[in-house]
Amino acid sequence: MSKKIIEVKNLTKNFGGLKALNNCSLSIQEGSITGIIGPNGSGKSTLFNVITGNLPLSKGEVYFEENDITGIPSYELFSMGILRTFQIAHEFTNLTVLENLMMVPGNQKGENLLYTWLNPKLIQQEDKKIQNKALEVLDFLNLNHLTNEIAGNLSGGQKKLLELGRTMMADAKIVFLDEVGAGVNRTLLKDIGTSILKLNKERGYTFCMIEHDMDFISRLCEPVIVLAEGSVLFEGNADEVKKNEKVIESYLGKGVN
């Protein structure tokens, strides 16, 4: 049986008088693709922001591989292999697709003036290694034809694939995907789903994803966790979620796809 990679206990997040998370507790199993669904305002993005260190929590605890990471900022979590994407892709608009990927690894020797002055050859060797890895990522995601394209020229779906590629450059242990399918046409959405499945099955990536498209969720996710009013309403596989009366009443019955 797989172990818990993320566990959150009694998370509460207040924005003034609004309680966005209300004693929310859940866990994410290593090697899973866990779906998070719920009506607008149910706390999904706030949950991601608290877990990944983008927002301070009001109460509760967050554990990663059984270690308490409560309150650790996002840049430190990044170095531990905890990454997230956003509803709107955050690419470097004026850099090429390849350059976007090469920017990801931290602590590159070229950032240190001493290496620039004393050992430029070492920088060149590292740059070549990073470039080779980036080219491998582009090949994995079938984005080779866009290697030298300016990232700002990509379509919304292509930018979401580039975001996935950036997580691969960081050797993520868990990736939080915030509405990766939003605004993406059906063809590219299928490609994104295929890439997520390949990363999960072939490279052991753990994913947790917020999504409104139940067909997309059904294809990728088990389990599916339903949030309502800042806490967990139900957890099960996609078929169980679709048939649950409480879920239908609070979410699916309101016409959300």
DASULUR-V682602 format. One record per backbone hydrogen bond with DSSP energy under -0.5 kcal/mol. CO is the residue of the C=O (numbers start at 1). NH is the residue of the N-H. If there is no record, write none. Layout:
BEGIN
<<CO:NH> <CO:NH>>
END
This chain:
BEGIN
<<3:30> <5:65> <6:28> <7:63> <8:26> <9:61> <11:24> <12:58> <12:59> <13:20> <13:21> <14:16> <15:18> <18:15> <18:20> <21:13> <24:11> <26:8> <28:5> <28:6> <29:32> <32:34> <32:207> <33:222> <34:209> <35:225> <36:211> <37:227> <39:42> <42:230> <43:47> <44:48> <45:49> <46:50> <47:51> <48:52> <49:54> <49:55> <50:53> <53:74> <59:12> <61:9> <62:69> <62:70> <63:7> <64:67> <67:64> <67:69> <69:72> <73:76> <73:77> <74:78> <75:79> <76:80> <77:80> <77:82> <78:81> <81:83> <81:173> <81:174> <83:176> <87:89> <91:93> <92:95> <93:152> <95:151> <96:100> <97:101> <98:102> <99:103> <101:104> <108:111> <109:112> <111:113> <112:116> <113:117> <114:118> <115:119> <119:122> <119:123> <120:124> <121:125> <122:126> <123:127> <124:128> <125:129> <126:130> <127:131> <128:132> <129:133> <130:134> <131:135> <132:136> <133:137> <134:138> <135:139> <136:140> <137:141> <138:143> <138:144> <139:142> <143:146> <144:147> <146:97> <146:149> <147:98> <149:97> <150:153> <151:154> <155:159> <156:160> <157:161> <158:162> <159:163> <160:164> <161:165> <162:166> <163:167> <164:168> <165:169> <166:170> <167:170> <167:172> <168:171> <173:206> <174:83> <175:177> <175:208> <176:85> <176:178> <177:179> <177:210> <179:182> <181:184> <185:189> <186:190> <187:191> <188:192> <189:193> <190:194> <191:195> <192:196> <193:197> <194:198> <195:199> <196:200> <197:201> <198:202> <198:203> <199:203> <199:205> <200:204> <206:175> <207:34> <208:177> <209:36> <210:179> <210:180> <212:214> <213:217> <214:218> <215:219> <216:220> <217:221> <222:33> <223:35> <224:236> <225:37> <225:227> <226:233> <226:234> <228:231> <230:22> <231:228> <234:226> <236:224> <237:241> <238:242> <239:243> <240:244> <241:244> <244:248> <245:249> <246:250> <247:251> <247:252> <248:253> <251:254> <251:256> <252:255> <257:214>>
END
